[in-house]
Amino acid sequence: MSLSDTIAAVATAISPQQGSVGIVRLSGDRAVAIAQTIFHAGGKQIWESHRVLYGYVKHPITKGVIDESLLLIMKAPRSFTREDVAEFHCHGGIMAVQQVLNLCLEQGARLAEAGEFSLRAFLNGRIDLTQAESIHDLVGAKSAQAAQAAIAGLRGKLTQSLKYLREKCLNILTEIEARIDFEDDLPPLDVEWVKAEIGIVGQEAQQILATADRGELLRTGLKVAIVGRPNVGKSSLLNAWSRSDRAIVTDLPGTTRDVVDSQLVVGGIPIQVLDTAGIRETEDVVEKIGVERSRQAAQSADLVLMVIDASVGWIEKDAEIYKTVCDRPVILVINKIDLAPSISEQEALTPSPSPIGGGQEKIFTPPLLGERGLGGEGIPIVKTAAAQQQGIEDLEAAILQSIAQDTIAAANLDVAINQRQKACLIRVVQSLDNVKIAIADQLPLDFWTIDLRAAISAIGEITGEEVTESVLDQIFSRFCIGK
């Protein structure tokens, strides 16, 4: 990749008959020249930076009109990439933007690689690496909370904290190296001051590190599988929760033949809800495939909602299903409480001389499965009447509590680090711990500086002050082309 050439790409999503505006973006030394070659502005419009021009994109040879559009020119360094940038705001769809892009390429621009605009902004000092990653997070945000965290990162909230830590470490290193080089000319090193400063840096690093799990939840979300016997109300629960009719609901067991998913946001956390086929033994080939997919979905889920029928109670088949998911975090959902209003959660999980509600299956005593018993600590119970839209708020509260995120909506979202940043910060903490050990063991000052430099280097990797080309390729290759 060279920063001397001019790149071009479509900067907006395009599809047939979708989107009213499509943007073709150019960045580089020839961006303005290419724009002047193919764009014709009517009247006496002035070609100057940060002014919108109206006109037509025309083929430079045939003079055929490609599109009626707007042109925005942003001269360096007042642009996102700190290079000359030109943007054609065309009609949406496929043909118009594709033809404008092809014209740009014919005039000498090169098709941009994934994330190359953001990479140029980073290499030209417009943004640091944490801000670049925040751009990617903002584009892919699945909830308002995730977008808020990304914007905070884009505004440099994480950068400010990391610069503070790096400056602290550099000050400590300077004091130590001064004693190594000019031992006779300076007063003795204040070891207690060094220990105190390292403690402050370590504590700040740990506080930032503690946001990793929250950041991962905001970015990737939570996968929740709804499992249970046929006809216990799994699909009704999904429909009530998502306020839609994504799943077919009938009184016939085995209606759901495959996994149906719905995207929700609970407490700021994106949640993918999987409504699975009722788990039972069956000779139906299609249903058997659905049951197997249900088991796979339950095993891949971050959280399992196991639904039982309150009008029937806990039966042996429920216990068999529970055995297959008890190694996952589970919330027990006692559904159809409107059909058994007098049944408490304890009664629903306790054997009875005859089936509750007159069913034909024998009530089964729930055993202690593994180290946890149903209804015991660690197994939340929620009562719902999905068909009546009851209990959904209680279910959401139980989900948030199960992932220890019930206060996330009110949390400070200025910093929410990703997994790459987490790995670097772990190295920072480990290096600082090694410095403490060196001090405690009264090792020579040179040993102190080795680990301090390692901590400084790890912080620099987060912000991009010290980063390899392979790391940059790994980060920006995840970006969309045009960003």
C-alpha positions in Angstrom: 0.0 0.0 0.0 1.3 3.5 -0.9 0.1 6.8 0.5 1.2 8.6 -2.7 -1.6 7.2 -4.9 -5.3 8.2 -4.9 -7.8 5.7 -3.8 -11.5 5.5 -4.5 -14.4 3.4 -3.1 -18.2 3.4 -2.6 -18.7 4.7 0.9 -22.3 3.7 1.4 -24.2 0.4 1.3 -25.8 -0.1 -2.1 -28.5 -2.5 -3.3 -31.2 -2.4 -6.0 -34.1 0.0 -5.2 -32.6 0.6 -1.7 -31.2 3.9 -0.5 -31.8 7.3 -1.9 -28.1 8.5 -1.9 -24.9 6.7 -2.6 -21.5 8.2 -2.0 -18.3 7.6 -4.0 -15.2 8.8 -2.1 -11.8 9.7 -3.4 -8.7 10.5 -1.2 -5.2 11.4 -2.4 -3.2 14.0 -4.3 -5.2 13.6 -7.5 -8.7 13.5 -5.9 -9.6 17.1 -6.8 -8.1 16.7 -10.3 -10.1 13.6 -11.0 -13.3 15.3 -9.7 -12.7 18.3 -12.0 -12.3 16.0 -15.0 -15.6 14.2 -14.6 -17.8 16.6 -12.8 -19.5 19.6 -14.5 -20.9 22.3 -12.2 -23.4 24.6 -13.8 -23.4 28.4 -13.5 -20.7 30.3 -11.6 -20.2 27.9 -8.7 -16.9 28.3 -6.9 -14.6 25.3 -6.6 -13.2 25.6 -3.1 -12.7 23.5 -0.1 -15.7 22.5 2.0 -18.3 23.8 -0.4 -21.0 21.7 -2.0 -21.3 21.9 -5.8 -24.3 20.8 -7.8 -24.0 19.4 -11.3 -23.6 16.3 -13.5 -21.0 13.5 -13.6 -20.1 13.1 -17.3 -17.8 10.8 -19.2 -14.7 12.9 -20.1 -14.6 11.6 -23.7 -18.2 10.8 -24.8 -19.6 13.7 -22.6 -22.5 11.3 -21.8 -24.3 12.1 -18.5 -23.8 9.4 -15.9 -25.7 11.0 -13.0 -27.0 14.2 -11.5 -25.2 14.6 -8.2 -23.5 16.8 -5.6 -19.8 17.1 -5.1 -18.0 17.9 -1.9 -14.3 18.8 -1.9 -12.3 18.8 1.3 -8.7 20.0 0.9 -5.9 18.6 3.1 -5.4 18.7 6.0 -9.0 19.5 6.7 -10.3 16.1 5.9 -10.8 12.7 7.5 -7.6 11.3 5.9 -5.7 14.6 6.1 -5.4 14.3 2.3 -7.4 15.9 -0.5 -10.8 14.3 -0.5 -13.7 14.4 -3.0 -17.1 12.9 -2.5 -19.7 12.4 -5.1 -23.2 12.2 -3.6 -25.1 10.3 -6.3 -28.5 8.7 -6.6 -28.7 5.5 -4.6 -28.9 2.0 -6.0 -26.2 0.1 -8.0 -25.7 1.5 -11.4 -25.2 5.2 -10.7 -22.6 4.8 -8.0 -20.8 1.9 -9.8 -20.5 4.0 -13.0 -19.1 7.0 -11.1 -16.7 4.7 -9.3 -15.6 3.2 -12.7 -15.0 6.7 -14.1 -12.8 7.5 -11.1 -10.7 4.4 -11.6 -10.4 5.1 -15.3 -8.9 8.5 -14.4 -6.1 6.9 -12.4 -7.5 6.3 -9.0 -7.0 2.9 -7.4 -9.8 0.8 -5.7 -9.4 1.2 -1.9 -8.6 -1.8 0.2 -10.8 -2.6 3.3 -10.4 0.1 5.9 -7.8 2.0 3.8 -9.4 5.5 4.4 -9.3 4.9 8.2 -5.8 3.5 7.9 -4.6 6.6 6.1 -6.3 8.8 8.7 -4.2 6.8 11.3 -0.9 6.9 9.4 -1.4 10.7 8.8 -1.9 11.4 12.5 -5.6 12.3 12.2 -6.7 9.5 14.6 -4.9 7.0 16.8 -5.5 3.3 16.8 -8.1 3.3 19.5 -10.2 5.9 17.6 -9.9 3.8 14.4 -11.2 0.8 16.2 -14.0 2.9 17.6 -15.0 3.8 14.0 -15.4 0.1 13.3 -17.4 -0.4 16.4 -19.7 2.5 15.6 -20.4 1.2 12.1 -21.2 -2.2 13.6 -23.1 -1.0 16.7 -26.1 -3.1 17.5 -27.6 -0.9 20.2 -27.6 2.7 21.3 -25.4 1.8 24.3 -22.8 0.2 21.9 -22.9 3.3 19.7 -22.5 5.6 22.8 -19.4 3.6 23.8 -18.0 3.8 20.3 -18.5 7.6 20.1 -16.8 8.0 23.4 -13.8 6.1 22.1 -13.9 8.1 18.8 -13.7 11.3 20.9 -10.5 10.0 22.6 -11.8 9.0 26.0 -9.6 5.8 26.1 -6.7 7.6 24.4 -6.6 10.2 27.2 -6.5 7.5 29.9 -3.8 5.6 28.1 -1.7 8.7 27.5 -1.8 9.5 31.2 -0.6 6.0 32.0 2.2 6.1 29.4 3.4 9.5 30.7 3.5 8.2 34.2 5.6 5.2 33.2 7.9 7.4 31.1 8.4 9.7 34.1 9.3 6.8 36.3 11.6 5.4 33.7 13.3 8.8 33.3 14.0 9.1 37.0 15.5 5.5 37.2 17.6 5.9 34.1 18.9 9.3 35.3 20.2 7.5 38.5 21.9 4.8 36.3 23.6 7.3 34.1 24.4 10.1 36.6 24.5 8.3 39.9 27.1 10.6 41.5 25.4 13.8 40.4 21.9 13.2 41.7 20.3 12.4 45.0 19.3 8.8 45.7 16.3 7.5 44.0 13.1 7.7 46.1 12.1 4.1 46.0 8.8 4.7 47.9 7.8 7.3 45.2 8.5 4.7 42.5 6.4 2.1 44.2 3.6 4.6 44.8 3.6 5.7 41.1 3.7 2.1 39.8 0.8 1.4 42.2 -1.3 4.3 40.7 -0.6 3.2 37.1 -1.4 -0.5 37.9 -4.7 0.5 39.6 -5.7 2.7 36.7 -4.8 -0.1 34.2 -6.9 -2.6 36.2 -9.9 -0.2 36.1 -9.7 0.1 32.3 -9.1 -3.7 32.1 -12.3 -4.3 34.0 -14.4 -2.8 31.2 -13.4 -5.6 28.7 -16.3 -7.9 29.5 -18.8 -5.0 29.2 -17.2 -3.9 25.9 -17.4 -7.4 24.5 -21.1 -7.7 25.5 -21.9 -4.4 23.8 -20.1 -5.3 20.6 -21.0 -8.9 20.1 -24.1 -9.2 22.2 -25.6 -12.3 23.9 -26.9 -15.4 22.3 -29.9 -16.8 24.1 -31.6 -20.1 23.3 -35.2 -21.0 24.2 -35.5 -24.7 24.8 -38.1 -27.1 26.1 -40.6 -29.8 25.2 -43.0 -29.2 22.3 -46.0 -27.0 22.9 -44.7 -25.4 26.2 -45.0 -22.0 24.6 -41.4 -21.3 23.3 -42.6 -19.7 20.1 -45.2 -17.7 22.0 -42.5 -16.5 24.3 -40.4 -15.3 21.4 -43.3 -13.5 19.8 -44.3 -11.8 23.0 -40.7 -10.8 23.7 -40.0 -9.5 20.2 -43.5 -8.1 19.8 -43.7 -9.8 16.4 -45.0 -13.0 14.8 -41.6 -14.4 13.9 -42.5 -17.9 15.1 -45.6 -19.9 14.1 -47.8 -20.6 17.1 -50.4 -23.5 17.1 -51.7 -26.0 19.5 -50.0 -28.8 17.6 -46.7 -30.1 19.1 -43.7 -29.9 16.7 -44.8 -26.9 14.8 -41.4 -25.3 15.0 -39.1 -27.4 12.8 -36.0 -25.2 12.7 -34.2 -22.6 14.8 -35.9 -19.1 14.5 -33.9 -16.1 15.6 -34.8 -12.6 16.5 -32.6 -9.6 17.3 -33.4 -7.7 20.5 -31.8 -5.1 22.8 -32.2 -5.5 26.5 -30.6 -3.0 28.9 -28.4 -1.7 26.1 -27.1 -5.2 25.3 -27.8 -6.7 21.8 -29.4 -10.2 22.2 -29.9 -12.8 19.5 -32.8 -15.0 20.7 -33.0 -18.5 19.2 -36.4 -20.2 19.3 -35.7 -23.9 18.9 -37.8 -26.8 17.9 -39.3 -28.8 20.8 -36.9 -31.4 22.0 -38.5 -34.9 21.9 -38.0 -38.3 20.3 -39.7 -38.4 16.9 -39.7 -40.4 13.7 -40.4 -37.4 11.5 -37.2 -36.9 9.5 -37.5 -33.1 9.3 -38.5 -32.7 12.9 -35.6 -34.9 13.9 -33.2 -32.5 12.1 -34.8 -29.6 13.9 -34.4 -31.3 17.3 -30.7 -31.9 16.6 -30.3 -28.2 15.7 -32.1 -27.3 18.9 -29.5 -29.2 20.9 -26.7 -27.6 19.0 -28.1 -24.1 19.5 -28.4 -24.7 23.2 -24.8 -25.8 23.5 -23.6 -22.7 21.5 -25.7 -20.2 23.5 -24.4 -17.9 26.2 -27.6 -18.4 28.1 -30.5 -20.9 28.0 -34.1 -20.2 28.8 -35.7 -23.6 29.6 -39.5 -23.3 29.3 -41.9 -25.7 31.2 -45.6 -25.7 31.1 -47.2 -24.6 34.3 -50.5 -26.3 33.5 -48.6 -29.7 33.3 -45.8 -29.2 35.7 -42.3 -30.7 35.8 -42.2 -34.1 34.1 -39.5 -36.6 33.4 -39.0 -35.3 29.9 -38.2 -31.9 31.3 -35.5 -33.5 33.4 -34.0 -35.2 30.4 -33.8 -31.9 28.5 -32.3 -30.1 31.5 -29.5 -32.7 31.7 -28.5 -31.6 28.2 -28.2 -27.9 29.1 -27.3 -27.8 32.7 -23.7 -27.1 31.9 -24.8 -23.8 30.5 -26.2 -20.8 32.4 -29.9 -21.5 32.7 -33.0 -19.5 33.5 -36.1 -21.6 34.2 -39.2 -20.1 32.6 -42.5 -21.4 34.0 -44.9 -20.5 31.2 -48.7 -20.6 30.9 -49.3 -19.5 34.5 -52.6 -18.1 33.3 -53.8 -21.7 32.7 -52.7 -22.7 36.2 -53.2 -19.5 38.3 -53.1 -21.3 41.6 -49.9 -23.1 41.0 -46.8 -21.7 42.8 -43.3 -22.2 41.3 -42.6 -24.7 44.1 -45.8 -26.7 43.2 -44.8 -26.6 39.5 -41.5 -28.2 40.3 -42.8 -30.7 42.9 -44.4 -34.2 42.3 -48.1 -34.5 42.5 -50.4 -37.6 42.8 -51.9 -36.7 39.4 -50.7 -34.4 36.6 -51.5 -30.7 37.1 -54.2 -29.6 34.7 -55.3 -33.2 33.9 -52.4 -34.1 31.5 -51.5 -37.6 30.8 -47.8 -37.6 31.7 -46.5 -38.5 35.2 -45.1 -35.6 37.3 -41.4 -36.2 37.9 -39.5 -35.1 41.0 -36.7 -32.8 39.8 -33.4 -34.4 41.0 -30.2 -32.6 41.9 -28.5 -32.5 38.6 -24.7 -31.9 38.9 -24.0 -29.5 41.7 -27.2 -27.4 41.2 -30.8 -28.2 41.9 -33.7 -26.6 40.2 -35.0 -23.6 42.0 -31.8 -23.5 44.1 -29.1 -20.8 44.0 -27.8 -20.0 40.6 -31.0 -21.1 38.8 -33.3 -18.1 38.5 -37.0 -18.8 38.0 -39.4 -16.6 36.0 -43.1 -17.0 35.7 -44.7 -15.9 32.4 -47.9 -16.1 30.4 -46.5 -15.4 27.0 -49.8 -15.6 25.2 -51.0 -12.8 27.5 -47.8 -10.7 27.2 -47.1 -11.3 31.0 -43.8 -11.7 32.7 -41.6 -10.3 29.9 -40.1 -7.5 32.0 -39.3 -10.1 34.8 -37.6 -12.2 32.2 -35.4 -9.3 30.9 -34.5 -8.4 34.5 -33.4 -12.0 35.2 -31.3 -12.1 32.0 -29.5 -8.8 33.0 -29.0 -10.1 36.5 -27.6 -13.4 35.2 -24.9 -11.6 33.3 -24.2 -9.1 36.1 -25.2 -6.2 33.8 -28.4 -5.0 35.4 -27.0 -1.5 35.9 -25.3 -1.2 32.5 -27.8 1.3 31.3 -26.6 3.7 34.0 -22.9 2.8 33.8 -20.1 5.1 32.6 -19.5 4.1 29.0 -16.6 6.3 28.4 -14.3 3.3 28.2 -15.2 -0.2 26.9 -12.0 -1.9 25.6 -11.9 -4.7 23.0 -10.0 -8.0 23.2 -6.9 -6.7 21.5 -6.7 -3.8 23.9 -7.4 -6.2 26.8 -4.4 -8.4 25.9 -2.1 -5.4 25.8 -3.3 -4.1 29.1 -2.8 -7.6 30.7 0.8 -7.3 29.6 1.0 -3.8 31.1 -0.2 -5.1 34.5 2.1 -8.1 34.4 5.1 -5.9 33.6 4.3 -3.5 36.4 4.0 -6.5 38.8 7.5 -7.6 37.6 8.8 -4.2 38.5 7.4 -4.5 42.0 9.1 -7.9 42.3 12.4 -6.5 41.2 12.1 -3.7 43.8 11.2 -6.2 46.5 14.2 -8.4 45.6 16.5 -5.4 45.5 17.6 -6.2 42.0 19.8 -3.6 40.1 18.0 -0.6 38.6 18.6 -2.0 35.1 16.2 -4.8 35.8 13.5 -2.3 36.8 13.8 -0.5 33.4 13.3 -3.7 31.4 9.8 -4.3 32.6 8.9 -0.6 32.6 9.9 -0.4 28.9 7.7 -3.5 28.3 4.7 -1.7 30.0 5.3 1.5 27.9 5.6 -0.6 24.7 2.3 -2.4 25.5 0.4 0.8 26.0 1.9 2.1 22.8 0.5 -0.9 20.9 -3.0 0.0 22.1 -2.8 3.6 20.8 -0.6 2.7 17.8 2.5 4.6 18.9 4.3 1.3 18.8 2.7 -1.1 16.4 3.7 -3.6 13.6 2.4 -3.6 10.1 0.9 -7.1 10.7 -1.2 -5.8 13.5 -2.4 -2.9 11.4 -3.3 -5.3 8.6 -5.2 -7.5 11.1 -7.2 -4.5 12.5 -8.1 -2.7 9.3 -8.9 -5.8 7.2 -12.0 -6.1 9.3 -13.3 -2.7 8.1 -15.6 -2.4 5.2 -14.3 -1.0 1.9 -14.9 2.7 1.8 -14.4 3.3 5.5 
